[in-house]
Amino acid sequence: MLTRSSSLVAAALIAVAVAAVPAHALTEIPAPNVPAGECTDQIAPTSKFTSKAARRAKRTRLLRGTARDVGCGLDRVEISVARKVGRKCRYLAGTKKLSRRATSCARPTRWLKVKGTKRWSFRFSRRLPRGTYVIRTRATDFAGNVERLRSHRLGLR
């Protein structure tokens, strides 16, 4: 059982502990001009593109999407594009050509940078061959949190 003096001491310790935590870490509002590694954030960012944007990308070779983070802010957004070949995948490489060798589709082996962060775009340098593609995006925030992978299928004819 706590006495009145011990409960006052406990309340004082809690107040000191709360005061030691930066305000931006408590509210998850990005702190202005916080250098990388100094922001504490436990919430991963998210990124997405719509099916309408994917259909438009078939014609225009430009895929657009969005990303957001409620903590330290977005550091980068990356995309993985893989063409299904049976049960395996051929990934789009940095040269924007499909790899020769097919590997597992479970984990992306190649990540390419997109242009922008909150509103991003990715330009395919050439028309992709017909087939089924698995497109994944991932966002990373300044605290180092990485988005969980989500797959989107896109059929090109």
Steps between C-alpha positions, in 0.01 A plus 500: 500500500631845411514773758430858413871589491592202283222582253628859480851367430361267231310786339814715502703219337237459228500874435881500468488198265239664277696826494811309385324372187506750211161648421507380136543138617187520715273649235644328187508841329821546301754720670635769266858453379574194714815324372470134407540264795385757756128451448328216685206353315349151515239534224593382151410719201261390224509530122251414231379546146151449365385244247404793278862622514620149410266485199619843389863386538439236232445782250724778626787294654471726809378361833396752765421450866506650847673432830454632851651482845362633828832501683841627394423552131571306183858422406442308175259293296608205287329271250552140397365382164504128420366310199352163591657209310326186620551493879804726487561867421734704285568836669543838337862600563666839541552510124119476475530167318364171629758266654594194296470258790168433672502481881244461777207740498464485880763762579590779260866492401517841333375835626502807277474862609195701408484873444356679802373381837152621602391505135727269306532380142694231318571514126543172311771567244344271243183308438498184709435164332154347533441301816400518862701730723528523877564858611598580857571833662665571831554822690767564763485782754786694660481282815580195284152342510426308181151435367364145492492361147177500302474350152302633207446297185495669163424320176650645183358395164 
